[in-house]
Amino acid sequence: MGFPALIVAAGSGQRLGAGGPKALVPLCGRPLYAWSVDAFRVARSVDRVIVVVPPGKADEFTEPGIETVDGGEVRSESVANGLRHLASGGSGDLIVVHDAARPLVTPDLVDAAVEALQSAPDLDAVIAAAQVTDTIKRVGRDGTVEETLDRSVLISVQTPQVFRLGALERAIETGDLVAATDDASLIEAAGGSVGVIEAPSGNIKVTVPGDLDLAARLLEPDN
Ligand code: C5P
């Protein structure tokens, strides 16, 4: 059985400095978001791909077979808009959420995250994440180090993130959407349980211009 996927692509891309939406920035000859759409089309666990786009820009998202819906001011509002769109079209009991800014996501990672949640009835969500390899310190407002954290218990969180649909809807209704930098944090704030699966190191996020070069090298190593 396949589940719906939301690819959130409504960010402004200011940090990339591309002068337009990040999701439409060319990467190896195609718009950034199209690489994620490809992976979700191939994933066995997904049967519907909804791309959440910058308001007014839906015409520029022309990949075949996708649905589009306008995004919100902040990331979690974009996810909320995607959920409302879904409610109007019927759906299964799980939903996958992915950032268009991670073009190297693989169908295998999407399917593994879905399967992990399907086989763990006590969990409300499963998220892709990597072990932290850098030493992480907390700094105070004056810029000096206050604490070195124990990195053996830290993970660096990515997408895809897979949710029980009802749990995500409730968490979004009650959560602080402006503060949330991912959707799993809304589940955590609502008292839900979030499981983790190991993501491959290549699942990078494109944020600043150097990330685009790295993504291009990873997608087409021979060029
Ligand atoms: O801003 P950040 O890099 O964390 O954005 C992560 C993802 O969320 C990106 O794919 C971006 O397009 C999306 N986003 C969105 N709506 C917003 C802000 C970000 O869909 N208002």
Residues whose N, C-alpha, C, O or C-beta is under 5 A from the ligand:
A	BS01	C5P	V8 A9 A10 G11 V52 G71 G72 E73 V74 R75 S78 D99 A100 A101
